């Protein structure tokens, strides 16, 4: 019986941890997109590089 509660507890822990990690990744993506836009506008990267990197970020 104790084993079942341990397994349930571990499942809940990993589900919570995975959900928290997913919500942390979202702001990083938008931050990366903002940095990419800034680099493009400032002329550091060309059109082709911008589109390629933008596609990579969204994947």
TORNUSE-673484 format. One record per atom (N, C-alpha, C): atom name; residue in three letters; chain; x negated, y negated, z. Coordinates in steps of 0.1 Angstrom, whole numbers. Each point is the difference from the previous one (the first is absolute). Example, Ala and Ser with C-alpha at 12.3 -4.5 7.8 and 13.67 -1.06 7.14 Angstrom:
BEGIN
atom_rest_kette_px_py_pz
N_Ala_A_-132_57_78
CA_Ala_A_9_-12_0
C_Ala_A_-9_-12_0
N_Ser_A_4_-11_-7
CA_Ser_A_-9_-11_0
C_Ser_A_8_-11_8
***
This chain:
BEGIN
atom_rest_kette_px_py_pz
N_Unk_A_-8_12_0
CA_Unk_A_8_-12_0
C_Unk_A_-9_-13_0
N_Unk_A_-10_1_8
CA_Unk_A_-9_-12_0
C_Unk_A_-7_-2_-13
N_Unk_A_-3_11_-7
CA_Unk_A_-7_-1_-13
C_Unk_A_9_-7_-10
N_Unk_A_13_3_0
CA_Unk_A_9_-7_-9
C_Unk_A_1_-15_3
N_Unk_A_0_-4_12
CA_Unk_A_0_-15_4
C_Unk_A_-14_-6_-5
N_Unk_A_-10_7_1
CA_Unk_A_-13_-6_-4
C_Unk_A_0_-1_-15
N_Unk_A_5_9_-8
CA_Unk_A_1_-1_-14
C_Unk_A_9_-11_-4
N_Unk_A_11_-2_6
CA_Unk_A_9_-11_-3
C_Unk_A_-6_-13_3
N_Unk_A_-7_-1_11
CA_Unk_A_-7_-12_4
C_Unk_A_-11_-4_-10
N_Unk_A_-7_10_-5
CA_Unk_A_-11_-2_-10
C_Unk_A_7_-5_-13
N_Unk_A_11_6_-4
CA_Unk_A_6_-4_-12
C_Unk_A_5_-14_0
N_Unk_A_6_-4_12
CA_Unk_A_4_-14_1
C_Unk_A_-11_-9_0
N_Unk_A_-11_3_7
CA_Unk_A_-12_-8_0
C_Unk_A_-6_-2_-14
N_Unk_A_-1_10_-8
CA_Unk_A_-5_-1_-14
C_Unk_A_9_-8_-9
N_Unk_A_13_2_2
CA_Unk_A_10_-8_-8
C_Unk_A_-1_-15_4
N_Unk_A_-1_-3_12
CA_Unk_A_-2_-14_5
C_Unk_A_-13_-6_-5
N_Unk_A_-11_8_1
CA_Unk_A_-13_-5_-4
C_Unk_A_0_-3_-16
N_Unk_A_6_9_-7
CA_Unk_A_0_-1_-15
C_Unk_A_9_-12_-4
N_Unk_A_11_-2_7
CA_Unk_A_9_-12_-3
C_Unk_A_-7_-13_4
N_Unk_A_-8_0_11
CA_Unk_A_-7_-12_4
C_Unk_A_-11_-3_-10
N_Unk_A_-7_10_-5
CA_Unk_A_-10_-2_-10
C_Unk_A_5_-6_-13
N_Unk_A_12_5_-4
CA_Unk_A_6_-5_-13
C_Unk_A_3_-14_1
N_Unk_A_6_-5_12
CA_Unk_A_3_-14_1
C_Unk_A_-12_-9_1
N_Unk_A_-11_6_4
CA_Unk_A_-13_-8_1
C_Unk_A_-5_-2_-14
N_Unk_A_1_10_-9
CA_Unk_A_-5_-1_-14
C_Unk_A_7_-11_-8
N_Unk_A_12_-2_2
CA_Unk_A_7_-10_-9
C_Unk_A_-6_-14_0
N_Unk_A_-3_-6_12
CA_Unk_A_-6_-13_0
C_Unk_A_-13_0_-7
N_Unk_A_-8_11_1
CA_Unk_A_-13_0_-7
C_Unk_A_2_-1_-15
N_Unk_A_10_7_-5
CA_Unk_A_2_-1_-14
C_Unk_A_3_-14_-5
N_Unk_A_9_-7_7
CA_Unk_A_3_-14_-5
C_Unk_A_-12_-9_2
N_Unk_A_-8_3_11
CA_Unk_A_-12_-8_2
C_Unk_A_-10_2_-12
N_Unk_A_-1_12_-4
CA_Unk_A_-9_3_-11
C_Unk_A_5_-6_-13
N_Unk_A_13_0_-2
CA_Unk_A_6_-7_-12
C_Unk_A_-3_-15_1
N_Unk_A_1_-6_11
CA_Unk_A_-2_-14_2
C_Unk_A_-15_-4_-4
N_Unk_A_-9_9_6
CA_Unk_A_-14_-3_-3
C_Unk_A_-3_2_-15
N_Unk_A_6_10_-6
CA_Unk_A_-2_2_-14
C_Unk_A_5_-12_-8
N_Unk_A_12_-5_3
CA_Unk_A_5_-12_-7
C_Unk_A_-10_-12_2
N_Unk_A_-5_-2_12
CA_Unk_A_-9_-11_2
C_Unk_A_-13_1_-8
N_Unk_A_-5_13_-1
CA_Unk_A_-12_2_-8
C_Unk_A_3_-3_-15
N_Unk_A_12_4_-5
CA_Unk_A_4_-2_-14
C_Unk_A_1_-15_-2
N_Unk_A_7_-7_8
CA_Unk_A_2_-14_-1
C_Unk_A_-13_-8_0
N_Unk_A_-9_4_9
CA_Unk_A_-13_-7_1
C_Unk_A_-9_3_-12
N_Unk_A_3_10_-8
CA_Unk_A_-8_3_-12
C_Unk_A_-11_11_3
N_Unk_A_1_6_12
CA_Unk_A_-10_10_3
C_Unk_A_2_13_-9
N_Unk_A_12_3_-3
CA_Unk_A_3_12_-8
C_Unk_A_8_-4_-13
N_Unk_A_-1_8_-10
CA_Unk_A_7_-3_-13
C_Unk_A_14_7_0
N_Unk_A_7_-3_-10
CA_Unk_A_14_6_-2
C_Unk_A_0_15_1
N_Unk_A_-9_6_-7
CA_Unk_A_0_15_0
C_Unk_A_-3_6_13
N_Unk_A_-10_-6_7
CA_Unk_A_-3_5_13
C_Unk_A_11_-2_10
N_Unk_A_6_-12_-1
CA_Unk_A_12_-3_9
C_Unk_A_11_11_-1
N_Unk_A_4_2_-13
CA_Unk_A_10_10_-2
C_Unk_A_-3_14_5
N_Unk_A_-13_4_-3
CA_Unk_A_-4_13_4
C_Unk_A_0_1_16
N_Unk_A_-5_-10_7
CA_Unk_A_-1_1_14
C_Unk_A_14_-1_6
N_Unk_A_9_-8_-6
CA_Unk_A_14_-2_5
C_Unk_A_7_14_-1
N_Unk_A_-2_7_-11
CA_Unk_A_6_13_-2
C_Unk_A_-5_10_11
N_Unk_A_-13_-1_3
CA_Unk_A_-6_9_10
C_Unk_A_5_-3_14
N_Unk_A_2_-12_3
CA_Unk_A_6_-4_13
C_Unk_A_14_5_2
N_Unk_A_8_0_-11
CA_Unk_A_14_4_1
C_Unk_A_2_15_1
N_Unk_A_-11_7_-4
CA_Unk_A_2_15_1
C_Unk_A_-1_5_13
***
